Amino acid sequence: MSTYTKKQVHDLVEGTLDWDSVHKMLSMPKDKERYSLYMEVLQDKATYDHKIILALGPHLNLVEKTDGGDIVAMCDCGHDFGDYKNNWKLGANIYVRDTAEKMDEVYPRLMAPDTTWQVYREYSCPSCGSMLDIEAPTPWYPVMHDFQPDLKTFFEWLELPAPAKI
């Protein structure tokens, strides 16, 4: 099992880690210590004091709030999307690319999907405007709930105490 430094994990998060190290990190078995380093790096970047317990994606984390221990989805800017068991996307700003003109902003003419078959939903933070996710469903499909992590099992695997309110 490999071990990494906090600097290497920081560079990975920033997108500046060299490709050989990234490839090694991806291909080697995951070490439990990397989770702690990753959380430290994310916490150092955070604008809030709540404890980050899991990254959901770039700019979006699950945090344990300091005022009561509730676990919520939170943007890097501190915008609270509510309980982690609920679909955070329902509290985001949603821009739907559902016309040829809107798709032309992303694709060269005639290379975009037919918007009668597929649209793009772009989810952004209502407070800071950071892009948090993009979906490409059929126009009538409901908002997708990507996943709900099993935090109890995850913390058991890490052999760390789980947050009280999971």
C-alpha positions, 0 to 999 in steps of 0.5 A: 500500500502506498502512502502520500504526503499532504502536499501530494494530496493538495496538488491532486485536489488543485489539479497540479499533481504530475500524471505519474503520481496521479496514475499511481494513486488511481491504480494502487489500492486505496489507503485509509490514511489518504482519507484523513489527508484529503479531509485536511486539504478540503478543510484548509480550503473551506470558508466555514468551520463545519467539519467536512466528512466527505466530498460529493464533488468539486465545490460540494461536501458533506459536512457535520455542522458545528451547531448540533451535528446535523449532516448537510450538503454544503458548497465551498462558499458555505451555502447549506443545501440541507440534510444529506439524505435529501437531493441537494439539486432541488435547492440549486439554481438549474439552467436547462439547455433545451433549445438548439440556440442554448446547445450552440453555446456548448457545441459547434452547429449540428454537433449538439444533441437533439433537444427533443431527446436530450437536454442539459441541466446545469446545477449551480450554487445559489450563493456563489454561482459555482457549477456543481453538477451537470446532467444530460437526461431526456427532457421529461426525466425527473431530477436525478439523486446521484447517490446517498452514501452509507456513512455508517459503513464508510466510517466502519471501513475507515475504522474511525468514529462515525458522526453521531447523527447518521 
